[in-house]
């Protein structure tokens, strides 16, 4: 397969209710169970090709691509592949059809008597996920989308185990719109009920037009600035819009801190217009309520800041938006100075990205009595979050990326929220379908008017307290 091979659309239909006998395993290659099937967890070696891997594991290129669409642009040394373990029933209970570079994997269903399958009035509802892998992107960006897809697959496994019957289709789009145009024109999205995708404004605009024309639900997880939301009620924006967060948060924060000594620390901001708008909104509400505040310039020793603090009462500190490295530097210096000025009480107001700080820096957030706001929050002490991390490592042989948000959890939460609703819409079951608790993102959708798309209005305020506990409030 050529490294830059493009325009391969991958369709895999997941109907995990068949039984099989396990085949003999290939020696020294670990096996994991996913979707009630077994898969080899194989790390690509230097100079290996898809052809050589297919030959070793006795599978087709289509079977490898169906579980690993991110290799459409070529294999990379160290990539972990999920390769189906061949079973004695594969030849009788299913078949692989390859036509015009399209892979369709179908499996007949042998229902287990112990599991209730929710039958649909028509064919099983289908959700399509469009994956924007591209060779021109940095490796880190592609890794995030890979992790999103892997978390999505884990959710599919969980939902299937609850008895939900549905199909999943995965399409590789690259970062442009040509592959999506081709998928639309050739009917690849014709049977789709819900679609997840759109990684940039051009893709979002094209998919939004498709959703409106075909009356299909489009879920947009990768952006919080979507102008098409104003006139397309088929759209669901999972990221809470900045404008909504800042309006609600400004009122909430000001009511909490109005009796404190409020200081804005002017440093070298990270170039983030959205978060700069947050600081402007806070100042505007303070002025409206005639609440005084101070503005000081940052210096290396933070003398200006600590001079502006009061010895009695609480000092609330807002910083300009910072990169994660700038935030590391600031909290380290502030915590060091607090040892000298131990008589001063401080509350630090931070930003969502600070959740990605490693433990050495995160402990400073507790010392500085820090508040963060965020669309996402995962409590590592909760059983479902901890178990997800363990299962992710077991299945894919790696830990979640240290990013904000956790893309694997994002894919999981979106699938577990929307898929049951999709199934319910086309199901004979009138009341409800099984649901799964979210890992890091709760959803409560709202719309401004009937013609407007829906956006998630729920977000978190996270308080890292000096007693080393975390207090989380949900706002909407």
Secondary structure, 3 states (H helix, E strand, C coil): CCCCCCCCCEEECCCCCCCCCCCCCCCCCCEEEECCEEEEEEECCCCCCHHHHHHHHCCCHHHHHHHCHHHHHCCCCCCEEEEECCCCCHHHHEEEEEECCEEEEEECCCCCCCCCCCCECCCCCEEEEEECCCCCCCHHHHHHHHHHHHHHHHHHHHHHHCCCCCEEEEEECCCCCHHHHHHHHCCCCCCCCEEECCCCHHHHHHHHHHHHHHCCEEEECCCCCCHHHHHCCCEEECCCCHHHHHHHHHHHHHHHHCCCEEEEEECCCCCCHHHHHHHHHHHHHHHHCCCCCEEEECCCCCHHHHHHCCCCCEEEEEECCCCHHHHHHHHHHHHHHHHHCCCCEEEEECCHHHHHCCHHHHHHHHHCCEEEEECCCCCCCCHHHHHHHHHHHHHHCCCCCCCCCCHHHHHHHHHHHHHHHHHHHCECCCCCCCCCCCCCCCCCEECCCCCCCEEECCEEEEEECCCCCEEEEEEC
